[in-house]
Amino acid sequence: MAALPGIVSLAGGMPDVSALPSETMAGILADVVREHGPTALQYGSAQGDPGLRESICSVMAAEGISARPEDVMVTVGSQQALDLLARVLLDPGTRW
């Protein structure tokens, strides 16, 4: 259904492919593999890339929010973040 012409599906997370910067992404990916080699292709920390978490803390500090990299978790998308929040904040068997 999502592939039909004229359909813009928000359910499957499928953006308009013509809007994707393919050439730019190809260059970025080549740079990452060249600079970081095989480690760039490995699974990372469950909390997210340590350098990214440090950068997030720097941005937060500029906004007056104090946090340490070990306090920050980077998710791969909103669905993972919602799942983790539900697991932390809801009691087993909670109905809503």
N, C-alpha and C positions, 0 to 999 in steps of 0.2 A: 504494500500500500504506500509506504513512504517513498518509494522510487517512482511513483506515477508523476507524470508532468503536471505542474501546477500545484502539487501538494507540498506544503512546508510542514514537515513533521517535527514537532518539538520533543516527542516522546523518545525517539531513539538516539538523540544526541548527534544528529547527522546534519552538519552545517552545509550550506550551499558550496559545493566543491569549487565553483568558479571564484569564490571569495577567498580561498585558501592560498597563501603565498608560497606556492610550491618551490619556486626558484630560491627564494630567501631561506626557506627551511632546509633545502638541500645544502646550501652553503653553510648554514649553522651546524647541521649534523656532521658535515665533513670536518669542520673546525673542531667540534667536540671529540670526534673519534681520533683526529690527528693529535690533539693536545692531551687527551686522557686515555687513549688506546682502549684496551680490553676492559678496563675498570668502568668505562662509560656504558658498557653493554651488560654489566652485572646488575643484579638486584641490589638496591641500596638498603640503608637503615630503615627499620620500620617507622621511625619518626621522620624520615625525609633526609635529604642531603644536608650534612652538617654545615657546609658553607652557606646554603640557602637559609637555614634556620638562624645562623649568625646575622645574615643580612636583614632578615625579617626583624630580628631584635634591634638592629641599628635603626631601622625605619620606625619601629615602635618607640624607641627611646627619643627620637626626634619629635614624636607626638606626646611625649611625657609619660609613656607607659613603660614600666620597668619589667623586663623579662630576661631570662637566661635561655640560651639555645635548647637546653634540656627541658624547658617548660613549653616549647613549641613543637607542634606536630604538623607536618605537611601531608595532606592527603592527596590522592590521585584524582579526586573529584568530589562533587557535592554529595553523591550517594554514599561514598565511604565516610565522609564527615558526619552525615546524618545517622548512619548506622552506629558509628562510634559514640556519638552523643546519646543516642537512645540506650546503648548498652551501659553507659556510665550513669545516666540520669534516671532511668526507669527501673523499677523493681520487676523481677521476673513475674509474669502473669498479669502485669498492669494492662488494663483495657482502656482504650480511649475512643 
